């Protein structure tokens, strides 16, 4: 997975993105998934189209070839696009930007924008939609993704501050990179369960890391870790 895509994904949270995607897809009765620019799914498909599922099993090469071509078009234009696959279904690609670079995209739709009767579409419960409504859905999603990207980029402004604290923690307590990541989340008062989901590790592993952090920092509990970090930050600001 692209490193920047993973950073964006982790900054927001896997569960939060999946929940948003599920709700958005259900609200507008469309299929939807977040993918990397290489076409690798980052989330589970929401409201997956039955016709796409079946054709993906029967003719995966043709589906992947069309997806690759659509991705290339989106990357070339550098903006959201509406596409039509060989089945006649309409879909959109909504890019996710990180530092002005497209690092992932939401693919969605798989609806019919035609008024013509299609027995196959009806048999497979393909949703019919007005083109104007489809464009409005894409515009709304584009606005939401833009705000999410802004929040992630804004959070990067705190990196210098974190890096200074990390340097001190490494020097004073020999914390590992993983332990530093967990300290950052402890400062945000995240629970073990939240940390596990954020870092894609088990809750048992989080508990082990937290125990090691407490031992290395000679801290009795999480509150002690917060106080030590605040004291170190205060000293750094006085220099």
C-alpha positions as CSV (number, residue, x, y, z in Angstrom):
1,X,0.0,0.0,0.0
2,X,1.2,3.5,-0.8
3,X,2.7,5.0,2.3
4,X,0.8,8.3,2.0
5,X,-2.4,6.4,1.5
6,X,-1.8,4.5,4.6
7,X,-1.0,7.7,6.5
8,X,-4.3,9.3,5.4
9,X,-6.2,6.1,6.1
10,X,-4.8,5.8,9.6
11,X,-5.2,9.5,10.4
12,X,-9.0,9.2,10.0
13,X,-9.4,5.6,11.2
14,X,-10.4,2.4,9.4
15,X,-13.6,1.9,11.3
16,X,-14.7,5.6,10.8
17,X,-14.1,5.4,7.0
18,X,-15.9,2.1,6.7
19,X,-18.9,3.5,8.7
20,X,-19.0,6.7,6.6
21,X,-18.8,4.7,3.4
22,X,-21.6,2.2,4.5
23,X,-23.9,5.1,5.5
24,X,-23.2,7.1,2.4
25,X,-23.8,4.1,0.1
26,X,-27.0,3.1,1.9
27,X,-28.4,6.6,1.9
28,X,-28.1,6.9,-1.9
29,X,-28.5,3.2,-2.7
30,X,-25.2,2.9,-4.6
31,X,-22.2,0.6,-4.4
32,X,-19.0,2.2,-3.0
33,X,-15.4,1.3,-2.0
34,X,-12.2,3.1,-1.1
35,X,-9.2,2.0,-3.2
36,X,-5.5,2.9,-3.6
37,X,-4.4,4.3,-7.0
38,X,-3.1,0.8,-7.7
39,X,-6.7,-0.5,-7.4
40,X,-6.2,-2.2,-4.1
41,X,-9.3,-2.1,-1.8
42,X,-8.8,-0.3,1.5
43,X,-12.3,-0.9,2.7
44,X,-15.0,-3.6,2.2
45,X,-17.4,-2.8,-0.6
46,X,-20.6,-1.2,0.7
47,X,-23.9,-2.3,-0.9
48,X,-21.9,-4.2,-3.6
49,X,-23.6,-4.4,-7.0
50,X,-24.8,-7.9,-7.7
51,X,-24.0,-7.6,-11.4
52,X,-20.5,-6.4,-10.6
53,X,-19.9,-9.2,-8.2
54,X,-21.0,-11.9,-10.7
55,X,-19.1,-10.4,-13.6
56,X,-16.0,-9.9,-11.4
57,X,-16.1,-13.7,-10.7
58,X,-16.8,-14.7,-14.4
59,X,-14.5,-12.2,-16.1
60,X,-12.1,-10.6,-13.6
61,X,-9.5,-9.6,-16.2
62,X,-11.9,-7.5,-18.2
63,X,-13.2,-5.8,-15.1
64,X,-9.7,-5.1,-13.9
65,X,-8.6,-3.8,-17.3
66,X,-11.5,-1.3,-17.3
67,X,-10.8,-0.2,-13.7
68,X,-7.2,0.4,-14.6
69,X,-8.1,2.5,-17.6
70,X,-10.6,4.6,-15.4
71,X,-7.9,5.1,-12.8
72,X,-5.5,6.3,-15.4
73,X,-8.1,8.8,-16.7
74,X,-8.8,10.1,-13.2
75,X,-5.0,10.5,-12.4
76,X,-4.5,12.3,-15.7
77,X,-7.3,14.7,-15.2
78,X,-6.6,15.1,-11.5
79,X,-10.2,15.4,-10.5
80,X,-13.4,13.3,-10.0
81,X,-14.7,11.6,-13.1
82,X,-17.9,9.7,-14.2
83,X,-17.3,6.6,-16.2
84,X,-19.3,3.9,-17.9
85,X,-18.2,0.3,-17.9
86,X,-18.8,-2.2,-20.7
87,X,-22.0,-3.4,-19.0
88,X,-23.6,0.0,-19.4
89,X,-23.4,0.8,-15.7
90,X,-22.3,4.2,-14.6
91,X,-19.8,4.8,-11.9
92,X,-17.6,7.6,-10.4
93,X,-14.1,7.9,-9.2
94,X,-13.6,10.5,-6.5
95,X,-9.9,11.1,-5.7
96,X,-8.5,11.5,-2.2
97,X,-5.6,14.1,-2.1
98,X,-2.8,14.2,0.3
99,X,-0.4,17.2,-0.1
100,X,-1.8,17.8,-3.6
101,X,-1.2,14.2,-4.7
102,X,-3.9,11.7,-5.4
103,X,-3.2,8.8,-3.1
104,X,-6.5,6.9,-3.1
105,X,-10.1,7.2,-4.5
106,X,-13.7,6.3,-3.8
107,X,-15.3,4.3,-6.5
108,X,-19.0,4.3,-6.4
109,X,-22.3,4.1,-8.3
110,X,-22.8,1.0,-10.5
111,X,-26.2,2.4,-11.5
112,X,-28.1,2.9,-14.8
113,X,-28.5,6.4,-16.0
114,X,-30.6,5.2,-19.0
115,X,-34.4,5.2,-19.2
116,X,-34.3,2.2,-21.6
117,X,-35.7,-1.1,-20.3
118,X,-33.0,-3.7,-19.6
119,X,-34.2,-7.1,-18.4
120,X,-30.8,-8.1,-17.1
121,X,-30.5,-4.9,-15.0
122,X,-34.0,-5.4,-13.6
123,X,-33.3,-9.1,-12.8
124,X,-30.2,-8.1,-10.9
125,X,-31.9,-5.1,-9.1
126,X,-29.7,-2.4,-10.8
127,X,-30.8,1.0,-9.5
128,X,-32.0,3.6,-12.1
129,X,-30.9,7.1,-11.4
130,X,-31.2,10.5,-13.1
131,X,-27.9,11.8,-14.3
132,X,-28.3,15.1,-12.5
133,X,-28.8,13.3,-9.2
134,X,-25.8,11.1,-9.8
135,X,-23.6,14.2,-10.4
136,X,-25.0,15.8,-7.2
137,X,-24.0,12.7,-5.2
138,X,-20.5,12.9,-6.6
139,X,-20.3,16.6,-5.8
140,X,-21.3,16.0,-2.2
141,X,-18.8,13.2,-1.8
142,X,-16.1,15.4,-3.3
143,X,-16.8,18.1,-0.8
144,X,-16.7,15.7,2.1
145,X,-13.4,14.1,1.0
146,X,-11.9,17.5,0.5
147,X,-12.7,18.4,4.2
148,X,-11.3,15.1,5.4
149,X,-8.1,15.8,3.4
150,X,-7.9,19.3,4.9
151,X,-8.1,17.9,8.4
152,X,-5.3,15.3,7.8
153,X,-3.1,18.0,6.3
154,X,-3.8,20.3,9.2
155,X,-2.8,17.6,11.7
156,X,0.5,17.4,9.9
157,X,1.3,20.8,11.3
158,X,1.7,19.2,14.7
159,X,4.4,16.9,13.4
160,X,7.4,19.1,14.3
161,X,6.1,19.4,17.9
162,X,5.7,15.6,18.1
163,X,9.1,15.0,16.5
164,X,10.8,17.1,19.2
165,X,9.0,15.2,22.0
166,X,9.9,11.9,20.3
167,X,13.6,12.9,20.2
168,X,13.6,13.5,24.0
169,X,11.6,10.3,24.7
170,X,14.1,8.3,22.7
171,X,17.1,10.0,24.5
172,X,15.7,9.8,28.0
173,X,13.8,6.5,27.9
174,X,14.9,4.6,24.8
175,X,11.4,4.2,23.4
176,X,10.9,2.4,20.2
177,X,9.1,3.8,17.1
178,X,6.0,1.8,17.9
179,X,6.1,2.9,21.6
180,X,6.3,6.5,20.5
181,X,3.2,6.0,18.3
182,X,1.3,4.6,21.3
183,X,2.5,7.5,23.6
184,X,1.0,9.9,21.0
185,X,-2.3,8.1,21.3
186,X,-2.1,7.9,25.1
187,X,-1.7,11.7,25.1
188,X,-4.9,11.9,23.1
189,X,-6.5,9.7,25.9
190,X,-7.2,6.9,23.6
191,X,-8.3,3.5,25.1
192,X,-6.4,0.3,24.4
193,X,-9.3,-0.7,22.1
194,X,-9.0,2.6,20.2
195,X,-5.3,2.3,19.9
196,X,-5.6,-1.3,18.6
197,X,-8.0,-0.3,15.8
198,X,-5.9,2.8,14.9
199,X,-2.7,0.9,14.6
200,X,-4.2,-2.3,13.2
201,X,-2.8,-4.5,16.0
202,X,-4.4,-6.6,18.7
203,X,-5.5,-5.1,22.0
204,X,-3.3,-7.7,23.7
205,X,-0.3,-6.3,21.8
206,X,-1.3,-2.7,22.9
207,X,-1.3,-3.8,26.5
208,X,2.2,-5.2,26.2
209,X,3.5,-2.0,24.6
210,X,1.8,0.1,27.3
211,X,3.4,-2.0,30.1
212,X,6.8,-1.6,28.5
213,X,6.3,2.2,28.2
214,X,5.3,2.5,31.8
215,X,8.4,0.5,32.8
216,X,10.8,2.4,30.7
217,X,9.4,5.8,31.8
218,X,9.2,4.7,35.4
219,X,5.5,5.7,35.3
220,X,2.8,4.2,37.6
221,X,0.0,4.7,35.1
222,X,-1.1,6.5,31.9
223,X,-1.6,9.8,33.8
224,X,2.0,9.7,34.8
225,X,3.0,9.3,31.2
226,X,0.9,12.4,30.3
227,X,2.5,14.4,33.1
228,X,6.0,13.4,32.1
229,X,5.4,14.3,28.5
230,X,3.9,17.7,29.5
231,X,7.0,18.4,31.6
232,X,9.3,17.5,28.8
233,X,7.4,19.8,26.4
234,X,7.5,22.6,28.9
235,X,11.3,22.3,29.2
236,X,11.6,22.2,25.4
237,X,9.7,25.4,25.1
238,X,11.9,27.2,27.6
239,X,15.1,26.4,25.6
